[in-house]
């Protein structure tokens, strides 16, 4: 899991586009379950810090 680099599927995007629709959905959904939707971990840390530091209204 990357802190600065997102976790993208290991295959070439051109290969993924050529897959049949349901196979592509299954492949990407499985990757999403295992690694999240691809953002770097620093994004999650940034939002957590924002929520903790922001004063209540």
C-alpha positions as CSV (number, residue, x, y, z in Angstrom):
1,X,0.0,0.0,0.0
2,X,1.5,3.2,-1.1
3,X,1.7,6.3,1.0
4,X,2.6,8.7,-1.8
5,X,1.8,6.5,-4.8
6,X,-1.7,5.2,-5.4
7,X,-2.4,1.5,-5.6
8,X,-3.5,1.0,-9.2
9,X,-4.2,-2.3,-10.9
10,X,-1.0,-4.0,-12.0
11,X,-2.1,-4.5,-15.6
12,X,-1.7,-2.2,-18.6
13,X,-4.8,0.1,-18.9
14,X,-5.1,-0.8,-22.6
15,X,-5.4,-4.5,-21.7
16,X,-8.1,-3.7,-19.2
17,X,-10.1,-1.8,-21.7
18,X,-10.0,-4.7,-24.2
19,X,-11.5,-7.1,-21.6
20,X,-15.2,-8.0,-22.0
21,X,-17.4,-5.8,-19.8
22,X,-18.3,-8.2,-17.1
23,X,-14.8,-9.6,-16.8
24,X,-13.5,-6.0,-16.5
25,X,-16.0,-5.1,-13.8
26,X,-15.1,-8.2,-11.8
27,X,-11.4,-7.5,-12.2
28,X,-11.6,-3.9,-11.1
29,X,-14.2,-4.6,-8.3
30,X,-11.9,-7.2,-6.8
31,X,-8.9,-4.8,-6.9
32,X,-11.1,-2.1,-5.3
33,X,-12.1,-4.5,-2.4
34,X,-8.4,-5.4,-1.8
35,X,-6.8,-2.0,-2.2
36,X,-9.5,0.7,-2.0
37,X,-10.3,2.9,-4.9
38,X,-6.8,3.9,-5.7
39,X,-6.0,7.0,-3.7
40,X,-2.7,7.3,-2.0
41,X,-2.7,6.9,1.8
42,X,-1.7,10.5,2.3
43,X,-5.2,11.5,1.2
44,X,-6.8,9.5,4.0
45,X,-4.3,10.9,6.5
46,X,-5.0,14.5,5.3
47,X,-8.8,14.1,5.7
48,X,-8.3,12.5,9.2
49,X,-6.1,15.4,10.3
50,X,-8.7,17.9,8.8
51,X,-11.5,16.3,10.8
52,X,-9.5,16.3,14.0
53,X,-8.2,19.9,13.7
54,X,-11.3,21.6,12.3
55,X,-13.1,23.4,15.1
56,X,-16.8,22.5,15.8
57,X,-19.4,24.9,14.6
